């Protein structure tokens, strides 16, 4: 992904989700984008949370989707099948969620990841 493609993708995410920032550690790495205030449905807390997306081999592969480690559902538990992932200088929470992917719409890719929070409450 070249610089113009990276910038366009970040702009599309910012329009859809608010504050989006390219935090890619080095030019040779895939695009890393932080979304600073993604709204989660009840009962997930905090209601607005940070998300880190990593765009390796985009668009043939869906982005990696990591949430702030503070996110919990019913009973104060993090999403099921989760793991801690260290990226861009801090710990994030990854989790398992399967969905079919094809296309090149970055906003749709994030929306599909977000369905995990309506499909399950913990």
Beta strands, then each sheet from edge to edge (+ up, - down):
strand 1: 20-22
strand 2: 31-39
strand 3: 48-55
strand 4: 64-68
strand 5: 82-87
strand 6: 90-95
sheet 1: 1+ 2- 3+ 4- 6+ 5-
end
